[in-house]
Every structure is written in structure tokens, then in C-alpha cells.
Amino acid sequence: MSIRHGLARALRAARKMRRVSQESLTVSSRTYLSALERGLQAPTLEKLDEIAGGIGVHPLTLLIYAYTVDQTPNEKLEMKERVLAEMDELERYDAASF
């Protein structure tokens, strides 16, 4: 599954989980949200942040779900561990750079 379609599933699932209608999300038009949820368009990072805030989830939750939607539970756990390890590595590198 493409990342665009994974994100489409994540957006739709999160919105329904939080019981938020497309119409009530004032950060974007219903037409645009529908296109995102069908995988026809991809949002900018800024727009994803706005939409996630309107739904009540963190944008990283949507992205991680998009990348792992078709994975097994073990693969999902490995992805979470990888992300945490890479964040730690980035923090160490960033702190050493300044």
C-alpha cells in the first residue's frame, strides 16, 4: 500500500474514532478532506498538523499508522522501537552539533 493510501486510511479511521465529521473540521473543506481520505491528494505537513489537531490526535500518530497499517503486530512494534531509537540518535547528534 502506498503511503498516500495508508495516510488516507489513518485520517478516516482517526476521524471516525473521534466521531468527528468532515463538515465539523473547519481547517479544510469537506471536498478536500474527502479527497485526502480517498488517497487522491496528499496534505502538506502544515495541513496535516491542522487536520490532526482538529481530529484530536498527534500528526505523528497518523504518519506512523500510515506506514504500519498493513504490518503484523511484531512489525509494528519493531517500527515503534526503530523510531524511538532514531529519535534518541538524532537528539544526541543535534546536542553534539551545537
C-alpha positions in Angstrom: 0.0 0.0 0.0 1.3 3.5 -0.8 2.0 6.0 1.9 -0.8 8.2 0.4 -3.3 5.4 0.8 -2.0 4.5 4.2 -2.5 8.1 5.3 -6.0 8.1 3.8 -6.9 5.1 6.0 -5.3 6.7 9.0 -7.2 10.0 8.6 -10.5 8.3 8.0 -10.0 5.9 11.0 -8.9 8.6 13.3 -11.8 10.9 12.4 -14.3 8.2 12.9 -12.7 7.0 16.1 -13.0 10.5 17.5 -16.5 10.9 16.0 -15.6 14.0 14.0 -17.5 14.7 10.8 -15.8 16.1 7.8 -18.1 19.0 7.9 -17.1 19.9 11.5 -13.4 20.1 10.6 -13.2 23.7 9.9 -9.5 23.6 9.0 -10.3 22.3 5.5 -13.2 21.9 3.1 -15.2 18.7 3.1 -14.2 18.2 -0.5 -10.5 18.4 0.3 -10.9 16.1 3.3 -12.8 13.6 1.2 -10.0 13.6 -1.4 -7.4 13.0 1.3 -9.4 10.2 2.8 -9.7 8.5 -0.7 -5.9 8.9 -1.3 -6.4 11.3 -4.2 -4.4 14.1 -2.6 -1.6 14.4 -0.1 -1.5 17.1 2.5 1.4 19.4 3.4 2.9 18.9 6.8 1.3 22.1 8.0 -2.1 21.0 6.8 -1.7 17.5 8.3 -0.8 19.2 11.6 -4.0 21.3 11.4 -6.2 18.4 10.5 -4.7 16.2 13.2 -5.4 18.9 15.7 -9.0 19.2 14.6 -9.4 15.5 15.0 -7.7 15.4 18.3 -4.7 13.2 17.5 -1.0 13.8 17.1 0.1 14.1 13.4 2.9 11.5 14.1 0.2 9.0 15.1 -1.3 9.4 11.7 2.0 9.0 9.9 3.1 6.0 11.9 -0.2 4.4 11.4 0.0 5.1 7.6 3.4 3.4 7.4 2.3 0.4 9.5 -1.3 -0.1 8.6 -0.7 -3.4 6.8 2.0 -4.7 9.1 1.8 -7.5 11.7 1.8 -6.6 15.4 5.5 -7.6 15.6 6.4 -5.4 12.6 4.5 -2.5 14.2 6.4 -3.0 17.4 9.7 -3.0 15.5 8.8 0.2 13.7 7.9 1.9 17.0 11.2 0.8 18.5 13.1 1.9 15.4 11.5 5.4 15.5 12.3 5.8 19.2 15.9 4.7 18.7 16.4 7.1 15.7 14.9 10.0 17.7 17.4 9.3 20.5 20.2 9.2 17.9 19.1 12.5 16.4 18.9 14.2 19.8 22.4 13.1 20.6 23.7 14.2 17.2 21.9 17.5 17.5 23.1 18.2 21.0 26.7 17.5 19.9 26.4 19.8 16.9 25.8 23.0 19.0 
